Amino acid sequence: MYDGWKIIIGIIIFLGIATFPILYDLGKAAPPPPEPKIDTPEIKKMVEKKCVEPKSLMKIEHMVMLKDWRDWYVREGRSIYIAADGKQYNISLSNTCMKCHSNKKDFCDKCHNYAAVVPYCWDCHIEPKEEGQL
């Protein structure tokens, strides 16, 4: 191997380039995740501030629930969701979820922007109008 040193240098350069993004961000703290605002008029009226499912589940699994709701409603014709506590809810993004969480900008958008997620809810649903919007 007469040119072994060239291979070694190439491997070192490759490893340097491949690990640079990881090493560059090492030790840098990510900004804290935003806390969704739940101070809408509908939520303020509630005696017991409770969502369809517990808050811990909704924070992590809401996107799975919305996808399931879509499939159940559109493909299976189901329109009622029975929560873990036995309470029944209409399967509806606009009339169930957005009824309480009407502050899309402060509730949905902040977290979706933080996570760099672009949901496609508003491709089919009418985006809720917030105060000050026409």
C-alpha positions as CSV (number, residue, x, y, z in Angstrom):
1,M,0.0,0.0,0.0
2,Y,2.1,2.9,-1.3
3,D,-0.7,5.5,-1.0
4,G,-2.1,4.4,2.4
5,W,-1.5,7.8,3.9
6,K,-3.9,9.3,1.3
7,I,-6.7,6.9,2.4
8,I,-6.1,7.7,6.1
9,I,-6.2,11.5,5.4
10,G,-9.4,11.0,3.3
11,I,-11.0,9.0,6.2
12,I,-10.1,11.7,8.7
13,I,-11.5,14.5,6.5
14,F,-14.6,12.5,5.9
15,L,-15.2,11.8,9.6
16,G,-14.5,15.5,10.3
17,I,-17.1,16.6,7.8
18,A,-19.6,13.9,8.9
19,T,-19.4,14.7,12.6
20,F,-19.2,18.5,12.3
21,P,-22.9,19.2,12.8
22,I,-23.1,17.0,15.9
23,L,-19.9,18.4,17.4
24,Y,-21.0,22.0,16.5
25,D,-24.3,21.7,18.4
26,L,-22.8,19.7,21.3
27,G,-23.6,21.5,24.6
28,K,-25.9,24.0,23.2
29,A,-29.3,24.1,24.9
30,A,-32.4,24.0,22.9
31,P,-35.0,26.7,23.6
32,P,-37.7,25.5,26.0
33,P,-40.8,24.3,24.3
34,P,-43.7,26.8,24.3
35,E,-46.6,26.3,26.6
36,P,-49.9,26.4,24.8
37,K,-52.3,29.1,25.9
38,I,-55.5,27.7,27.3
39,D,-57.2,30.9,28.3
40,T,-59.9,30.9,25.6
41,P,-63.4,32.1,26.6
42,E,-64.8,28.5,26.3
43,I,-62.1,27.0,28.5
44,K,-62.6,29.8,31.1
45,K,-66.3,28.8,31.3
46,M,-65.4,25.2,32.2
47,V,-65.6,24.2,35.9
48,E,-63.3,21.3,35.3
49,K,-60.6,22.2,32.8
50,K,-60.5,18.8,31.0
51,C,-59.9,17.8,27.4
52,V,-61.1,14.8,25.5
53,E,-58.3,12.8,27.0
54,P,-55.8,13.6,29.8
55,K,-53.4,16.5,29.1
56,S,-50.3,14.2,29.2
57,L,-51.8,12.0,26.5
58,M,-53.0,14.9,24.3
59,K,-49.6,16.6,24.3
60,I,-47.9,13.5,22.9
61,E,-50.7,11.7,21.0
62,H,-53.0,14.4,19.7
63,M,-51.8,14.0,16.1
64,V,-52.4,10.2,16.2
65,M,-55.9,10.9,17.7
66,L,-56.7,13.4,14.9
67,K,-55.5,11.0,12.2
68,D,-57.6,8.2,13.8
69,W,-60.6,10.5,14.0
70,R,-60.2,11.4,10.3
71,D,-60.1,7.7,9.3
72,W,-63.0,6.8,11.6
73,Y,-65.2,9.6,10.3
74,V,-64.3,9.6,6.6
75,R,-63.7,5.9,6.0
76,E,-65.9,4.2,8.6
77,G,-68.7,6.7,9.1
78,R,-68.2,6.9,12.9
79,S,-69.1,10.3,14.4
80,I,-68.8,9.6,18.1
81,Y,-65.6,9.1,20.1
82,I,-65.8,7.5,23.5
83,A,-63.1,8.7,25.8
84,A,-61.3,6.7,28.4
85,D,-63.6,8.1,31.1
86,G,-66.7,6.9,29.1
87,K,-67.8,10.4,28.0
88,Q,-68.8,10.8,24.4
89,Y,-67.6,13.5,22.0
90,N,-68.4,14.3,18.4
91,I,-65.5,13.5,16.1
92,S,-64.9,16.9,14.7
93,L,-61.8,19.1,14.5
94,S,-63.8,22.3,13.9
95,N,-66.6,21.7,16.4
96,T,-65.0,19.7,19.2
97,C,-61.3,20.6,19.3
98,M,-61.4,24.2,18.0
99,K,-64.5,25.0,20.1
100,C,-62.3,25.1,23.2
101,H,-58.9,25.7,21.5
102,S,-60.0,28.6,19.4
103,N,-56.7,30.5,19.7
104,K,-55.0,28.7,16.9
105,K,-52.1,31.2,16.7
106,D,-51.2,30.8,20.4
107,F,-52.3,27.2,20.9
108,C,-51.5,25.3,17.7
109,D,-49.1,27.4,15.7
110,K,-46.5,28.1,18.5
111,C,-45.9,24.4,19.1
112,H,-46.0,23.4,15.4
113,N,-43.5,26.1,14.6
114,Y,-41.2,25.0,17.4
115,A,-41.3,21.4,16.2
116,A,-41.0,22.5,12.5
117,V,-44.2,20.6,11.7
118,V,-46.6,21.7,9.0
119,P,-50.0,20.0,9.6
120,Y,-52.4,19.7,6.7
121,C,-55.5,20.1,8.8
122,W,-56.5,23.3,7.0
123,D,-56.2,21.7,3.5
124,C,-59.7,20.4,4.2
125,H,-61.0,22.3,7.2
126,I,-61.8,26.0,7.3
127,E,-59.1,27.7,9.3
128,P,-60.7,29.4,12.4
129,K,-60.8,33.2,12.4
130,E,-59.3,34.8,15.4
131,E,-60.0,38.2,17.0
132,G,-58.7,40.9,14.7
133,Q,-58.8,38.8,11.6
134,L,-61.2,39.5,8.7
